[in-house]
Amino acid sequence: MQKSSAPRSYLVLENYIGGKFVSCQNHIDSYDPSTGEVYCKVPDSGKEEVDAAVEAAKEAFPDWSARSPQQRADILNKLADLIEASVEEFAQAESRDQGKTVTFARTVDIPRSAYNFRFFASSVLYHTNDCTQMDHMGCLNYTIRCPVGVAGLISPWNLPLYLLTWKIAPAIASGNTVVAKPSEMTSVTAWMMCKLVEKAGVPPGVVNIVFGTGPKAGDALVGHPDVPLISFTGSTATATHITERSAPHCKKLSLELGGKNPAIIFADADLDQCIQTTVRSSFSNQGEICLCTSRIYVERSIYSEFLERFVAAAKKWKTGTPSDPSNSNGALISKEHLEKVRSFVALARSEGGIIHCGEGVHELDLPQRNKSGYFMPATVISAISDSSRVMQEEIFGPVTCVSLFDTEDEAVSKGNCVRYGLAATVWSRDVGKIHRMANRLQAGLVWANCWLVRDLNLPFGGMKNSGVGREGGKDSYHFFTEVKSITVKH
Ligand code: NAD
C-alpha cells in the first residue's frame, strides 16, 4: 500500500461516523486488480477516527438496544430491499474493487449481502431462552440475553460486502451498535452501503464504518477499551495479533480464519458430479474463498482417471477480463498476492511436482488494458509430498494439488495432517462411509457430495488454526449477546 494525498480524479471514500460522511486527511491507494491501476482513495484512518466512531456508537446504543427485535428487523429488511434494488451497481463496484468476475459478484456476493440482513431480521425474532424450576427451593430460574454494547467488526478482502454484512446484520439485529473496518483493499461497496443505511432508517451511530489499514485503524479498534467484542474474519497470523492485543481487556472474540481444505474422493463417487463440483470448489472466486479445496485426495483405483478428467475440466475454467461473462475467474486481489501464489507453484516445481495446467504451462490471452492486471490461470499440481509447504500452507489462489490414498484410515490422516480445520468435502455413494468420514475429519464444516451449500442457521467456523467460535443463526445471536442466569425465589 502506497500512501499519498487524495487527487481529484479518483473515487475518494469517506468514513461514515454517527450517520455522517466524514472526510479524512490522509488516504491509501486502492487498485483495480484487473488493470493494476490506482482508481480509488481510501481513508487512512487511525485512533482519532476510531475514537469518534466508538463515541457515536456508544451514544446510539441505549435507544437502539431498547427497541424491540421486530422494530430492528423492519429496518434490516428495508436495508435488504435497498441492496437488492441496486444489485447491478454493487456487483460492478465489487468486481472492480476486488478483481472477481461481475457474474460472481452479481450471483453470489451481493445477493448474499442482502440475504444476510433478511436472514438475521427474521431469525432474531424466534430465539428462546432457558427456564428451569427448583420447586424444593421455591425458585424459578431463567436466562435472558442482552446486547453487548459496541461491537468491533473487522473483515477481509475476498468477499468484501458479503462478509462485512455477515457481521453487521446479526450484531445490530441483536441490539448492538457497531464500528466496522473493512479491508483497506476492498472498501468501496461498504462505503456505498452507508448511503443505504441512512435511507433504510438505521439511526445515526448504529452503524459506523471506519476505513483504513489493519495496523492503524484495525489496531485502534481492537485496543479500544469501550469495544467489548471483536468479530474478525481474516488470516490466522492477524488473529494471533488480535488475540494478544485484546487479552488485557478480556474481550469476547470470534475468529474466522484460514483453511487448507481437503476433498476426499472415494472410488464409488459419482465422478461426473464430483469433478464438476471440485473444479468449482478449487477455483471459484480465483480460489480466494476460505472454503476452497486446495488438497484433493483420490482413492488409488480411480486416481489416473480422475486426474486426467479433472485437469481437462480445469483447463476449461477460463480466466480473464472480469466483465466478460464467459470467464469463470477474474484477477487476484493484488500484485503482492499474485506473487505469493505464484511462488507456491514455483516451490512445487522445484520439489519435483508436476504442473498439469495453469501457471507456467499456458499463457493467458488478455486484452491490452488488462495486461498489467493480476491474473493467473487455474493451476493443478500433483506428485507433491504431504509435508511440502505447498500442501501445508494456505495459498488462497487458483491452485489445487491432487494426491492419492488407499484406505479410509489413510484418507482421514491425510485430511487431518495440516494445522487448519475449516472445511472438507467427501465424495462417495456409501452413506456409512460418509458419516464415518464426517465424524473423523477435523473440520468445522463437512460437505458430502456437494460444496458451499449453506443454511445460515447452522454454525459456521473452523477448528484448530482455522478459528475460534462459530457464527450463524443461533451462534451469532449468542456471540453478539451476553447471557444472564436469573433466580427468583417465590
Ligand atoms: P488479513 O488478516 O490480512 O486482514 C483481514 C482484516 O484484518 C483486514 O481488514 C485488515 O485490515 C485487518 N487487519 C490486519 N492487521 C490487523 C491488525 N494488526 N489489527 C486489526 N486488524 C488488522 O486477511 P486478508 O488477507 O484480508 O484475508 C484473507 C484471509 O482471510 C485468508 O486467510 C482467508 O482464509 C481468511 N478468510 C477466512 C474466512 C472464514 O470465514 N474462515 C472467510 C474469508 C477469508
Residues whose N, C-alpha, C, O or C-beta is under 5 A from the ligand:
A	BS01	NAD	I154 S155 P156 W157 K181 P182 S183 E184 G212 T213 G214 P215 G218 D219 V222 T233 G234 S235 T236 T238 H241 E256 L257 G258 G259 C290 S466
